[in-house]
Amino acid sequence: MSRRNHESGFTLAEVMMAVAMLGLVASVMYALLNFGMTMFARNVSVNMAHQQVRNGLMRVSRDIHQAVSIPQLVDENLQQVSTAGPAAGVTFQVVTSGPFQVINDPTAPSLIQIGTDKPKPEQPAVGDHVVVLDYDVEADITKITATGAGSNHWNVFLANGNEKRIQTKSGSFVVCYITRRIGYVVSKGELRYYPNLIATPAAYVVIARNITSPTPFKIPLNDTGTPDTRYTSVNLSAKDPTYSNRSYKSTGMQFVDARVPYRCQVTKYQ
């Protein structure tokens, strides 16, 4: 009587089924991993774009809110536009130092001195704007003569000889404010800050990059359809171009119609 050995094993169909299931599981895992990496890159891209817009918007809102002149819309070349926008940029005056006391120079009464009792005050600069409300004088500084190291008063010369219009009286206390024209312009995808448009009109600092809104500034309209110059609307958006390698373009935060009021109107001329 013979004995027959019975050996168990997998059939070809079972092997093919196992391989198919393993391939399916691997495909699902790869898809999930790829999706996770894509979402991570997208979130990083969105956050970077949001940060660019936030940085720019905070700076613009802060400075416009400090303006002491009616903001003026300008184009990319800093030329004033006659409409209510939208426009590439906006310029305005801000107080940089002061108030200072204004007196006539004791040795030359046709000239004026500005000064303060504060220790080590910031010296005005050529190109700054002097506003003397009591004498209705408003003009750019063309020359400054310091009276010595550590001095807290200076002789100033104004455009068109406007310093000669100021004749202070004994016992009077006349004050002036020093303002400076600054601006923000979107050019070539950059939000640029111009710290002194009179003295150094070509000097700027980049506040935010990858800006996708080329004309983010405008003057909102009131109910009658006329420009409401009390406010400046800002509409900024940005993207992160480093995310385009997966055929995506991530548009950042868009701040729609943010109406920013300026502080007050100290300057009569813009």
VODODREN-691840 format. One record per residue (C-alpha): x, y, z; residue number from 0. Coordinates in steps of 0.05 Angstrom, whole numbers, always signed. Example, Ala and Ser with C-alpha at 12.3 -4.5 7.8 and 13.67 -1.06 7.14 Angstrom:
BEGIN
R  +246  -90  +156  0;
R  +273  -21  +143  1;
This chain:
BEGIN
R  +0  +0  +0  0;
R  +31  +67  -22  1;
R  +27  +134  +13  2;
R  +11  +199  -26  3;
R  +41  +265  -1  4;
R  -8  +323  -2  5;
R  +29  +391  -9  6;
R  -12  +456  -1  7;
R  +4  +521  -41  8;
R  -24  +583  -75  9;
R  -56  +580  -142  10;
R  -38  +629  -197  11;
R  -105  +665  -189  12;
R  -91  +675  -115  13;
R  -22  +703  -128  14;
R  -48  +751  -180  15;
R  -103  +773  -133  16;
R  -53  +787  -77  17;
R  -8  +826  -123  18;
R  -67  +867  -147  19;
R  -88  +883  -76  20;
R  -17  +902  -57  21;
R  -13  +947  -118  22;
R  -80  +979  -99  23;
R  -57  +992  -28  24;
R  +9  +1021  -52  25;
R  -28  +1066  -102  26;
R  -74  +1092  -47  27;
R  -16  +1105  +0  28;
R  +22  +1142  -55  29;
R  -39  +1183  -73  30;
R  -49  +1202  +0  31;
R  +25  +1220  +9  32;
R  +25  +1261  -55  33;
R  -40  +1296  -34  34;
R  -11  +1312  +35  35;
R  +53  +1340  +5  36;
R  +12  +1381  -45  37;
R  -33  +1409  +9  38;
R  +27  +1425  +53  39;
R  +61  +1463  -4  40;
R  -4  +1499  -20  41;
R  -15  +1520  +53  42;
R  +56  +1545  +58  43;
R  +47  +1584  -7  44;
R  -19  +1614  +17  45;
R  +12  +1634  +83  46;
R  +71  +1667  +49  47;
R  +25  +1706  +3  48;
R  -19  +1726  +63  49;
R  +42  +1750  +101  50;
R  +63  +1794  +42  51;
R  -5  +1826  +39  52;
R  -9  +1835  +115  53;
R  +59  +1869  +118  54;
R  +41  +1917  +62  55;
R  -29  +1931  +87  56;
R  -7  +1946  +158  57;
R  +46  +1995  +135  58;
R  -1  +2030  +85  59;
R  -59  +2034  +134  60;
R  -14  +2061  +190  61;
R  +17  +2116  +148  62;
R  -47  +2138  +113  63;
R  -80  +2143  +181  64;
R  -24  +2190  +201  65;
R  -31  +2235  +140  66;
R  -42  +2309  +151  67;
R  -60  +2324  +79  68;
R  -113  +2296  +32  69;
R  -80  +2235  +0  70;
R  -68  +2242  -75  71;
R  -71  +2184  -123  72;
R  -12  +2175  -170  73;
R  +8  +2128  -227  74;
R  +67  +2081  -229  75;
R  +112  +2140  -247  76;
R  +89  +2181  -187  77;
R  +49  +2228  -231  78;
R  -17  +2252  -201  79;
R  -80  +2223  -232  80;
R  -142  +2266  -239  81;
R  -193  +2210  -227  82;
R  -215  +2175  -164  83;
R  -177  +2113  -186  84;
R  -161  +2058  -182  85;
R  -88  +2079  -185  86;
R  -20  +2047  -174  87;
R  +0  +2092  -116  88;
R  -18  +2144  -65  89;
R  +23  +2202  -35  90;
R  +10  +2247  +25  91;
R  +42  +2290  +79  92;
R  +59  +2265  +148  93;
R  +87  +2303  +208  94;
R  +160  +2284  +218  95;
R  +180  +2331  +274  96;
R  +155  +2388  +316  97;
R  +119  +2427  +337  98;
R  +175  +2478  +337  99;
R  +174  +2550  +360  100;
R  +185  +2601  +306  101;
R  +222  +2666  +321  102;
R  +258  +2718  +279  103;
R  +333  +2713  +281  104;
R  +358  +2767  +330  105;
R  +417  +2783  +285  106;
R  +377  +2782  +220  107;
R  +303  +2797  +231  108;
R  +285  +2778  +159  109;
R  +305  +2706  +174  110;
R  +271  +2657  +221  111;
R  +294  +2605  +270  112;
R  +256  +2543  +291  113;
R  +272  +2507  +356  114;
R  +248  +2471  +417  115;
R  +266  +2461  +489  116;
R  +268  +2386  +480  117;
R  +337  +2355  +486  118;
R  +368  +2330  +420  119;
R  +308  +2342  +375  120;
R  +308  +2313  +305  121;
R  +334  +2364  +256  122;
R  +291  +2381  +196  123;
R  +317  +2363  +127  124;
R  +321  +2401  +61  125;
R  +257  +2385  +23  126;
R  +214  +2380  +85  127;
R  +151  +2422  +88  128;
R  +142  +2478  +139  129;
R  +72  +2495  +160  130;
R  +61  +2559  +201  131;
R  -14  +2563  +211  132;
R  -14  +2632  +245  133;
R  +17  +2665  +184  134;
R  -14  +2620  +131  135;
R  +56  +2601  +108  136;
R  +69  +2533  +77  137;
R  +132  +2521  +38  138;
R  +189  +2472  +28  139;
R  +255  +2481  +64  140;
R  +311  +2499  +15  141;
R  +368  +2509  +64  142;
R  +384  +2496  +137  143;
R  +438  +2530  +178  144;
R  +454  +2497  +244  145;
R  +479  +2542  +300  146;
R  +527  +2490  +328  147;
R  +535  +2418  +350  148;
R  +479  +2394  +394  149;
R  +438  +2455  +379  150;
R  +363  +2453  +388  151;
R  +346  +2509  +340  152;
R  +363  +2523  +267  153;
R  +359  +2579  +216  154;
R  +315  +2555  +158  155;
R  +305  +2584  +89  156;
R  +240  +2570  +52  157;
R  +221  +2566  -21  158;
R  +205  +2632  -55  159;
R  +230  +2671  +6  160;
R  +169  +2653  +48  161;
R  +209  +2661  +113  162;
R  +207  +2737  +103  163;
R  +131  +2736  +111  164;
R  +138  +2715  +184  165;
R  +148  +2772  +233  166;
R  +138  +2748  +304  167;
R  +122  +2797  +360  168;
R  +153  +2801  +429  169;
R  +118  +2755  +477  170;
R  +83  +2716  +423  171;
R  +91  +2641  +415  172;
R  +85  +2618  +343  173;
R  +91  +2544  +326  174;
R  +105  +2507  +262  175;
R  +101  +2435  +240  176;
R  +150  +2398  +196  177;
R  +117  +2351  +147  178;
R  +144  +2306  +93  179;
R  +113  +2278  +30  180;
R  +116  +2202  +27  181;
R  +82  +2152  -16  182;
R  +67  +2080  -34  183;
R  +67  +2053  -105  184;
R  +57  +1984  -135  185;
R  +107  +1974  -192  186;
R  +132  +1909  -224  187;
R  +97  +1867  -172  188;
R  +129  +1905  -113  189;
R  +96  +1950  -62  190;
R  +147  +2007  -56  191;
R  +152  +2058  +0  192;
R  +181  +2126  -17  193;
R  +204  +2160  +48  194;
R  +218  +2229  +18  195;
R  +188  +2246  -49  196;
R  +216  +2317  -49  197;
R  +289  +2308  -28  198;
R  +300  +2238  -56  199;
R  +243  +2222  -104  200;
R  +278  +2161  -133  201;
R  +294  +2127  -67  202;
R  +247  +2072  -43  203;
R  +243  +2011  +0  204;
R  +206  +1947  -21  205;
R  +153  +1931  +32  206;
R  +120  +1870  -2  207;
R  +133  +1829  -64  208;
R  +92  +1787  -112  209;
R  +34  +1836  -110  210;
R  -19  +1817  -161  211;
R  -62  +1880  -155  212;
R  -28  +1933  -200  213;
R  -76  +1989  -181  214;
R  -97  +1977  -108  215;
R  -113  +2049  -88  216;
R  -175  +2091  -100  217;
R  -218  +2144  -69  218;
R  -287  +2116  -51  219;
R  -350  +2150  -74  220;
R  -403  +2178  -27  221;
R  -478  +2172  -37  222;
R  -479  +2230  -87  223;
R  -427  +2196  -131  224;
R  -371  +2246  -116  225;
R  -304  +2225  -86  226;
R  -303  +2220  -11  227;
R  -233  +2247  +2  228;
R  -237  +2230  +76  229;
R  -218  +2159  +60  230;
R  -170  +2120  +16  231;
R  -191  +2050  -5  232;
R  -137  +1996  -8  233;
R  -146  +1931  -45  234;
R  -83  +1888  -41  235;
R  -72  +1816  -64  236;
R  -10  +1773  -73  237;
R  +13  +1704  -95  238;
R  +73  +1659  -81  239;
R  +105  +1641  -148  240;
R  +146  +1584  -118  241;
R  +83  +1541  -118  242;
R  +76  +1541  -194  243;
R  +117  +1477  -202  244;
R  +54  +1436  -190  245;
R  +14  +1477  -240  246;
R  -20  +1516  -184  247;
R  -20  +1590  -171  248;
R  -38  +1609  -101  249;
R  -71  +1677  -95  250;
R  -62  +1707  -26  251;
R  -107  +1746  +19  252;
R  -147  +1801  -16  253;
R  -166  +1861  +26  254;
R  -226  +1889  -10  255;
R  -246  +1963  -3  256;
R  -211  +1977  +63  257;
R  -228  +2050  +76  258;
R  -171  +2083  +114  259;
R  -184  +2154  +141  260;
R  -129  +2205  +144  261;
R  -115  +2241  +211  262;
R  -130  +2314  +193  263;
R  -115  +2367  +142  264;
R  -59  +2411  +167  265;
R  -29  +2428  +99  266;
R  -69  +2471  +51  267;
R  -27  +2455  -10  268;
R  -13  +2385  -32  269;
